[in-house]
């Protein structure tokens, strides 16, 4: 399929790269593509950023049949624009689509379309330290129908947003709250899919956590509420007695691409890195025995997010004296150096645009 391009007649003023927040500014153009049973995915096009017309009865508004992804484009010191493991994002999006009964697409074609969009919007990729162009591919159900079934028609779109740090505090330790009263997902559902409903299910507990001064919620498994799963917007890691541990993927945890990158880096350095069940009681006991060295999250938006405080029940524990730990710091520095072209890409993760 060939991509058609319609340029915006008037371009927006570019923001100051040193004053960027997260997810509030959008570029001049977007990518759109449609699906119909008789045509498959068709009409790939780049056109001015604009609202998507839809009926009040559009199925995504009522039944939440949608998937999305999040990745970034980085401006290297050379001025070139690069992506970090984009094939993995499009592959994961197809896996999410399968779970939501959404037709899968050609991943190589989607990457080509994204690159074309980025070439058009290259001047939107910021160059200030720590900034990037956030990329949000999304698929939504488009049938105007009020019956519970999979939609027959879909819209695939990609929008772009120049961003600074995900957290206003920057690369500093956050505080997380372990909930025992709420459940986000269970095995056998769609917890491993990147779908809007998973995030909607996390909002109430997140608001409770914020009211108590905590940044994010740490979720336990939905059956026994005993085993650690993930944080609201991140996968979670613990460093216990020299071992880097993250919960094993079990069908209700998002298979994070940054999570996978952290494990790969740790193993390439000869560190002991494990994916296994870990209970919240094991974490607390490790703290009490002095073996809990660090806690940190991983995700596209924040990359690495050190945890300085954790609250479970009535107990509050401080981790690394509320400061950034050496392992979180090394991982953050190593990943961002690869992403921005300051270090060699020995693992083949960088994709030029």
C-alpha positions as CSV (number, residue, x, y, z in Angstrom):
1,X,0.0,0.0,0.0
2,X,1.2,3.5,-0.8
3,X,0.9,6.3,1.8
4,X,-0.9,9.4,0.7
5,X,0.2,12.7,2.3
6,X,-1.9,15.8,2.8
7,X,0.1,18.7,4.3
8,X,-1.3,21.1,6.9
9,X,-2.0,24.5,5.4
10,X,-0.8,26.3,8.5
11,X,1.9,25.0,10.9
12,X,1.9,25.5,14.7
13,X,4.6,27.3,16.5
14,X,7.2,24.9,18.0
15,X,7.4,24.9,21.8
16,X,10.5,25.7,23.8
17,X,12.4,22.4,24.2
18,X,13.4,23.4,27.7
19,X,9.8,24.0,28.9
20,X,8.2,20.8,27.9
21,X,5.8,18.8,30.1
22,X,4.3,15.5,29.1
23,X,1.5,14.8,26.6
24,X,-0.1,18.2,26.3
25,X,1.3,19.4,22.9
26,X,0.7,17.7,19.6
27,X,2.4,18.0,16.2
28,X,0.9,19.3,12.9
29,X,0.2,15.9,11.3
30,X,-1.0,12.4,12.2
31,X,-1.2,9.0,10.6
32,X,-4.6,7.4,9.8
33,X,-5.6,4.0,8.4
34,X,-8.9,2.2,8.2
35,X,-10.1,-1.4,8.4
36,X,-13.2,-2.9,6.8
37,X,-14.0,-6.6,6.4
38,X,-14.1,-6.4,2.6
39,X,-10.9,-4.3,2.3
40,X,-8.7,-5.3,5.2
41,X,-6.4,-2.5,6.4
42,X,-6.5,0.2,3.7
43,X,-6.1,3.9,2.9
44,X,-2.9,4.6,4.9
45,X,-2.5,8.4,5.0
46,X,-0.7,11.2,6.7
47,X,-2.9,14.3,7.1
48,X,-3.3,17.3,9.4
49,X,-3.8,16.5,13.1
50,X,-7.6,16.8,13.6
51,X,-10.5,15.3,15.5
52,X,-11.8,11.9,14.4
53,X,-15.5,12.1,13.4
54,X,-17.6,9.4,15.1
55,X,-21.2,8.6,15.9
56,X,-22.3,8.8,19.6
57,X,-23.0,5.1,19.1
58,X,-19.4,4.2,18.1
59,X,-18.5,1.0,19.8
60,X,-15.2,2.1,21.3
61,X,-17.1,4.6,23.4
62,X,-19.4,1.9,24.9
63,X,-17.4,-1.3,25.1
64,X,-13.8,-0.1,25.2
65,X,-12.5,-2.2,22.3
66,X,-9.1,-0.4,21.7
67,X,-5.4,-0.9,22.0
68,X,-2.5,1.5,22.0
69,X,1.3,1.7,22.3
70,X,3.9,4.2,23.6
71,X,7.4,4.7,22.2
72,X,9.7,7.6,21.5
73,X,11.8,9.2,18.8
74,X,15.2,10.7,20.0
75,X,17.4,13.3,18.4
76,X,21.0,12.1,18.5
77,X,24.0,14.4,18.9
78,X,24.5,14.2,15.1
79,X,21.0,15.6,14.6
80,X,19.7,12.3,13.2
81,X,16.4,10.9,14.6
82,X,16.3,7.4,16.0
83,X,13.8,5.0,17.4
84,X,14.3,2.5,20.3
85,X,13.1,-1.0,19.5
86,X,10.0,0.1,17.6
87,X,9.5,-3.4,16.1
88,X,8.8,-4.6,19.6
89,X,6.1,-2.0,20.1
90,X,4.3,-2.9,16.9
91,X,4.6,-6.6,17.7
92,X,3.2,-6.1,21.2
93,X,0.3,-4.0,19.7
94,X,-0.6,-6.9,17.5
95,X,-0.6,-9.2,20.5
96,X,-2.9,-6.8,22.3
97,X,-5.1,-6.7,19.2
98,X,-5.4,-10.4,19.2
99,X,-6.7,-10.4,22.8
100,X,-9.2,-7.6,22.0
101,X,-10.5,-9.3,18.7
102,X,-9.0,-6.5,16.6
103,X,-7.6,-7.5,13.2
104,X,-3.8,-7.6,13.1
105,X,-1.8,-5.5,10.8
106,X,1.5,-5.7,8.8
107,X,4.1,-4.6,11.4
108,X,6.8,-3.7,8.8
109,X,4.3,-1.5,7.0
110,X,3.3,0.2,10.2
111,X,6.9,1.0,11.0
112,X,7.4,2.4,7.5
113,X,4.4,4.6,7.9
114,X,5.7,5.8,11.3
115,X,9.0,6.7,9.8
116,X,7.4,8.7,7.0
117,X,5.3,10.6,9.6
118,X,8.5,11.3,11.5
119,X,10.3,12.5,8.4
120,X,7.5,15.1,7.9
121,X,7.5,16.1,11.6
122,X,11.3,15.9,12.1
123,X,11.4,19.5,13.3
124,X,9.2,18.6,16.2
125,X,11.8,16.2,17.8
126,X,13.2,18.4,20.6
127,X,16.9,18.7,21.3
128,X,17.1,19.7,24.9
129,X,18.6,17.2,27.3
130,X,16.1,14.5,28.4
131,X,13.5,15.4,25.9
132,X,12.0,13.3,23.1
133,X,9.0,13.0,20.7
134,X,6.5,10.7,22.3
135,X,4.6,8.4,19.8
136,X,1.1,7.1,20.5
137,X,-0.2,4.4,18.0
138,X,-3.8,3.5,18.7
139,X,-6.5,1.3,17.2
140,X,-10.2,1.9,18.1
141,X,-13.4,0.1,17.2
142,X,-15.5,2.3,14.8
143,X,-18.9,0.5,14.2
144,X,-21.9,2.6,15.2
145,X,-23.7,-0.2,17.0
146,X,-25.0,-0.8,20.6
147,X,-24.6,-4.6,20.8
148,X,-21.9,-6.4,22.5
149,X,-19.7,-8.0,19.9
150,X,-16.4,-7.3,18.2
151,X,-16.5,-4.3,15.8
152,X,-16.3,-4.9,12.0
153,X,-14.5,-1.6,11.3
154,X,-11.5,0.1,12.9
155,X,-9.3,3.2,12.8
156,X,-5.6,3.0,13.3
157,X,-3.9,6.3,14.1
158,X,-0.6,7.6,15.3
159,X,-0.2,11.0,17.0
160,X,3.1,12.6,18.2
161,X,3.8,14.8,21.2
162,X,7.1,16.5,22.1
163,X,7.8,15.7,25.8
164,X,10.1,16.4,28.7
165,X,10.3,14.3,31.9
166,X,7.2,12.1,32.7
167,X,7.4,13.1,36.4
168,X,7.6,16.8,37.2
169,X,10.2,15.9,39.8
170,X,12.5,14.5,37.0
171,X,14.8,11.5,37.8
172,X,14.2,11.4,41.5
173,X,12.8,8.7,43.7
174,X,9.0,8.3,43.8
175,X,6.8,7.0,46.6
176,X,4.6,4.0,45.9
177,X,1.6,2.6,47.8
178,X,0.7,-1.1,47.9
179,X,-3.0,-1.6,47.7
180,X,-4.8,-4.5,49.4
181,X,-8.3,-3.2,48.6
182,X,-8.2,-3.0,44.8
183,X,-7.4,-5.3,41.9
184,X,-6.3,-4.2,38.4
185,X,-6.3,-7.5,36.5
186,X,-6.4,-11.2,36.8
187,X,-4.8,-14.0,34.8
188,X,-7.0,-15.1,31.9
189,X,-8.2,-11.6,31.3
190,X,-6.6,-8.8,29.3
191,X,-4.1,-7.6,31.9
192,X,-1.2,-8.3,29.6
193,X,-2.7,-6.2,26.8
194,X,-2.1,-2.5,26.4
195,X,-5.8,-1.5,26.4
196,X,-7.5,1.5,27.8
197,X,-9.7,-0.5,30.3
198,X,-6.6,-1.6,32.2
199,X,-5.7,2.0,32.9
200,X,-9.3,2.9,33.7
201,X,-9.3,0.1,36.3
202,X,-6.2,1.6,38.0
203,X,-7.5,5.2,38.4
204,X,-9.5,4.9,41.6
205,X,-6.7,3.3,43.6
206,X,-4.3,5.9,42.0
207,X,-6.4,8.7,43.3
208,X,-6.5,7.2,46.8
209,X,-2.7,6.9,46.6
210,X,-2.3,10.5,45.5
211,X,-4.4,11.8,48.4
212,X,-2.0,10.1,50.8
213,X,1.0,11.6,49.0
214,X,2.1,8.6,46.9
215,X,3.0,8.8,43.2
216,X,1.8,5.4,42.1
217,X,0.1,2.2,43.1
218,X,1.9,-1.2,43.4
219,X,-0.6,-3.9,42.4
220,X,-0.7,-7.4,43.9
221,X,-2.1,-10.4,42.1
222,X,-5.8,-10.4,41.8
223,X,-6.4,-13.9,43.2
224,X,-4.4,-14.2,46.4
225,X,-3.4,-10.5,46.7
226,X,0.0,-11.8,47.8
227,X,2.4,-11.6,44.8
228,X,3.7,-8.4,43.4
229,X,2.7,-7.7,39.8
230,X,3.4,-4.1,38.5
231,X,3.0,-0.4,39.2
232,X,0.3,1.6,37.5
233,X,2.5,2.8,34.7
234,X,5.6,0.7,35.0
235,X,7.0,-2.7,35.6
236,X,8.7,-3.1,38.9
237,X,12.2,-4.4,40.0
238,X,13.7,-5.2,43.3
239,X,17.4,-5.6,44.1
240,X,17.7,-8.1,47.0
241,X,21.0,-9.4,48.2
242,X,22.7,-8.6,44.8
243,X,19.9,-10.1,42.7
244,X,17.8,-8.0,40.3
245,X,14.3,-9.4,40.5
246,X,11.1,-8.6,38.5
247,X,7.8,-10.5,38.6
248,X,7.5,-13.2,36.0
249,X,5.0,-12.5,33.1
250,X,1.9,-14.4,34.0
251,X,-0.9,-13.2,31.8
252,X,-1.9,-10.2,33.9
253,X,1.4,-8.2,33.7
254,X,2.3,-6.0,30.7
255,X,5.4,-7.4,28.9
256,X,7.3,-4.1,29.0
257,X,9.9,-3.4,26.4
258,X,12.0,-1.3,28.8
259,X,11.6,-4.2,31.3
260,X,13.0,-6.6,28.7
261,X,15.8,-4.1,28.0
262,X,16.7,-3.9,31.7
263,X,16.9,-7.7,32.0
264,X,19.1,-7.8,28.8
265,X,21.5,-5.2,30.1
266,X,21.8,-6.7,33.5
267,X,22.6,-10.1,32.0
268,X,25.1,-8.6,29.5
269,X,26.9,-7.2,32.5
270,X,27.0,-10.5,34.3
271,X,24.5,-9.5,37.0
272,X,22.1,-12.0,38.4
273,X,18.7,-11.0,36.9
274,X,15.6,-13.1,37.6
275,X,12.0,-13.2,36.5
276,X,10.0,-15.0,39.2
277,X,7.1,-14.8,41.6
278,X,7.9,-12.5,44.4
279,X,5.5,-11.8,47.3
280,X,5.1,-8.5,49.1
281,X,6.0,-10.4,52.3
282,X,9.3,-11.4,50.7
283,X,10.0,-7.7,49.9
284,X,9.2,-6.6,53.4
285,X,11.3,-9.3,55.0
286,X,14.2,-8.4,52.7
287,X,13.9,-4.9,54.1
288,X,13.8,-6.0,57.7
289,X,16.9,-8.2,57.2
290,X,18.8,-5.5,55.5
291,X,18.9,-7.3,52.1
292,X,16.6,-5.0,50.1
293,X,19.0,-2.7,48.3
294,X,16.8,-0.9,45.7
295,X,13.4,-0.7,44.2
296,X,12.8,0.9,40.8
297,X,10.2,0.9,38.0
298,X,10.8,0.7,34.2
299,X,8.7,2.0,31.3
300,X,8.9,4.0,28.1
301,X,7.7,7.3,29.6
302,X,10.1,7.5,32.6
303,X,12.7,4.9,31.5
304,X,13.8,4.1,35.0
305,X,12.0,5.4,38.0
306,X,13.7,4.9,41.4
307,X,11.5,4.2,44.4
308,X,12.5,5.9,47.6
309,X,9.5,4.9,49.8
310,X,7.0,2.1,49.9
311,X,3.9,1.8,52.1
312,X,2.3,-1.5,52.8
313,X,-0.5,-1.6,55.3
314,X,0.5,0.5,58.3
315,X,4.2,0.1,57.5
316,X,6.3,2.6,55.6
317,X,9.8,1.7,54.5
318,X,12.5,3.9,53.1
319,X,14.7,2.5,50.3
320,X,18.3,3.7,49.7
321,X,17.6,6.5,52.2
322,X,15.1,8.1,49.7
323,X,17.9,8.6,47.1
324,X,18.6,7.2,43.7
325,X,20.4,3.8,44.0
326,X,23.5,2.9,42.0
327,X,21.8,0.1,40.0
328,X,18.9,2.3,39.0
329,X,21.3,5.1,38.1
330,X,23.5,2.8,36.0
331,X,20.5,1.4,34.1
332,X,19.0,4.8,33.5
333,X,22.3,6.2,32.3
334,X,23.0,3.2,30.1
335,X,19.6,3.1,28.5
336,X,19.4,6.9,27.8
337,X,22.9,6.9,26.5
338,X,22.0,4.2,23.9
339,X,18.7,6.0,23.1
340,X,20.4,9.4,22.5
341,X,23.4,7.9,20.7
342,X,26.0,8.7,23.5
343,X,26.9,5.0,23.8
344,X,27.3,2.2,21.2
345,X,24.2,0.2,20.4
346,X,25.8,-3.3,21.0
347,X,22.4,-5.0,21.3
348,X,20.9,-3.8,18.0
349,X,18.1,-1.8,19.5
350,X,18.3,1.5,17.6
351,X,16.3,2.0,14.4
352,X,17.3,5.0,12.2
353,X,14.4,7.0,10.7
